[in-house]
Amino acid sequence: MENPYTISFGKEPVYLIPRLKQRDYAIQELLKGHGFQITGVKGSGKTVFLKEVEEALGKKNILLTDMNVDLRRMQKISLEPLNMTFIAENYRKVFHLQKKEAVEMAEMTKGYAYGFQVLGWYTWRHDGSYRDAFSEYRQHLEEFVYDELWQELSAGDRKVLNGIAETKTRRAKDICDYLGIDANSYNPYRDRLIKKGVIVSDGRGFVKFVLPYFDEYVRMHIKYIDTD
């Protein structure tokens, strides 16, 4: 049997973890005649999500947008992480894991759609050992996603991300204290990073990273790689 997971962007995977809530919302918006935009970082599953909505509607090309539409007025659907319970269940069945092992493996993805595929792909290559696959999994995410994302960030964005990574509480006040800035300086960076899909709000005044091990990537680049 061929590897059922994929590391190709935009390719419809064999194993798909549906986003039922967001899919149903998108369908209802379309049935009302409303357009929407799908947002999310590279590898969050935008292409697959659109195909999922199309198939649920039983129509093709329904999501093609008229370029004359004012995109600023369209509803935005920011893709949420995949359901961790179903990621764990998929891994448990495919790799014949104990429940605890499957949960541990799922947690390594943080619900990141591409991470789910990449970890599965390398684990398959390592005969079901996700621990043996871990190093290649991390390296793959860094080289195929994080490096590109990092290059798109401004020096200020990187500095703030490092402040978030270095602050265990991930609380705005503590991040500002670490960076030596006030809330008025911090908030525009936070909002921009949320919009980019790198972090999300985690309750009033708190944030968290979206991508698996990206906090470690940030600290490494600030400390050892970035010199400006």
N, C-alpha and C positions, 0 to 999 in steps of 0.2 A: 504494500500500500504506500502511495506517495504521501509526503508530508501534507497534512490537511490544513496547516496554517500557512499564512502568506506574509512575506515581508515586502511585497510590492504595493506601493501607494495607489489607492484608487481601485485596486482589484477587489472584486466581490469575493469575500472569504467563504470557505466551506462552512466554518463555524461562525455563526452570527449571534451576538447577544443583542436582542432588540431593545430599543428605548421606547417602550410602549407608551408611556405618558406623553413624551414629546412627540412621538409619531402621531398619536391620536389628536393632539392639539394641532399639529400641522395639517392634518386631514380636515379637521373642522374649519380651520381658517381658509383652506382652499375651497371647501364646499360653500363657504359664505362669499366666495369671490375675492378674498383678501390674499395679497401676496405676502411673502416673508423672506427674510435673509437667514441663512444658516451661518453661524459664526463659530469659531473654535480654532485652536492651534493646529499646525500640521499634524496629521495622524489622528485627529480626534474623531474621524469617521464621517466627514461631511458627505462625501460622494456615496458611501454605502447607505447613509441615512436617507438621502434623496431617493435612491433606488428602492429603499424599503417603503417609503411613502408612496411612490409610484405603483409598486406592486400591490400595496394594500388598496389603492384606488382602482386598480385594474386598468389604468390608462398610462400611456406613454407620452413623454414630452410635456406633461401637464405643468411641470415646474419651470419650463423655459420662461424667462422674464422678459417682458417688453422693455427695451433699454430706455424708453421714454418715461418709464415710471420713476417717480421721485423716490429713490432708494432710502432717503432719510426718513420718509414717512412709513416705510414698511416695518412690520413687526420683525424683531430680531429673535431668533431662536438660538441661544448659546448652548451648544451641546453639553450635557451633563456627563459625568463619568458613567461608565457601564455599571450595571448591577453586579456588585461584588459577589453576592450569593450565587448568581448564575455563572459567573466566571469560575468560581471555585468548583461548582458542580460539573462544569464542562471539563476542567482539568482532572477532576476526580475520576470521571468516567473514561476519558481518553487515556490517561496515564496510570489508571488503577491505583490511585493514591488513597491513603487514609484521609478522613475528613480534616484532621488537623493539618496534614501536609498540604491538602488542596487549598485550605484557607490561607496558609502561609504563602503559597505560590501566588494566589490571587492578590494578596496584599502587596506583593512585589510589583504589581502593575498599577496600583492606585486607581483602577478603573479606566486607565488610559487605553483607548481602543487599539492603537498601534502597538502599545506595550503588551496587550493581551495576545496579539498575533505573534509578535517577535519572541516573547518568552516561550510561547507554545512551540514556535518553529525551532528554536535552539534546543529546547527540551526534547523534542522529537529526535533531533540529530544526536542527542546524548542518551538515547535509549530510555527516555523517561526520567532522567535525573535532572531536576530543575536546579539543584545546587551546583552541579557541574556546568550547567548552561549559564549560570548567573553572570560570570565575567564577560562572556560574549554578548549577552543580553545588554548589559550596561554599556559596553563599548559601542554596540550597534546604535542604541538610542542617542548616544553622544555624537557619533559621527554622521548619522543620517537625519537627526532632528535638532539636537541641542546646539551644535556648532552653528548651524544656519540661523537658528533663532537668536543666538547670542550676537551674531554679526548685525542683526537688525535692530538691536537695542542701542540706545544712546549711552554715553558715559554716565549720565545721571541715572538712567534706568538701572544700569548695572550696579551702581553704588547703592541705590535703594534696595535692590534685590539682595545684595550682600548684607545690608543691615537687617533685612528680614531673616535671612539665613542664619545670621549670627545671634539673633535674639530668640531665645528658647520660647518665650511666651507668645511671640508673634503679635504682641499688642502694640497698637499705634504709638502710645506714649513711650514705651520702651525702645521701639525702633527709632523714634525721633531722638531720644536721649543718646542712643548709640551713634547715630549719624551726626548729632549736634545741630539739628535743624528743628524748626517748629512745624506745627500741623499744617499751616498754610503752604509751606514748601513741600511737605510730604504728600499731601492729598492729591495734587495733580499727577504725581508719579504713580501713586497707588491706583488711581482711576485709570490711567493709561495702561498699566500692567494688567489690570483686571480686564480691560477691553481687549488686550492682546491675548488673553486666555492663559496667562502665565501663573497668575494667582487668583484666588477668589476670596470674597468676604466670608469670614467664619464667625459670624456674630458681631455685634456692635463693637467697633474698634479693633477687631482682630482680622487677620488674613491667614491664608495657608497656601502652600504651593500645590499646583495642580498635577504637575508631571512627576513621575517617580524618580527619586534621587536627584532631582534638579537642584535642590538646595546644596547638595554636596558638590555638584558640578560648578555652581556659582562660587562657592568658597574656594575651590581649587583654582579656578580661573583668576579670581581676584588676587589670591595669594601668590600663585606661582607662574601664571601665564601672562595676564595683562600687566603691562609695564607702564601704561600711560595714566 
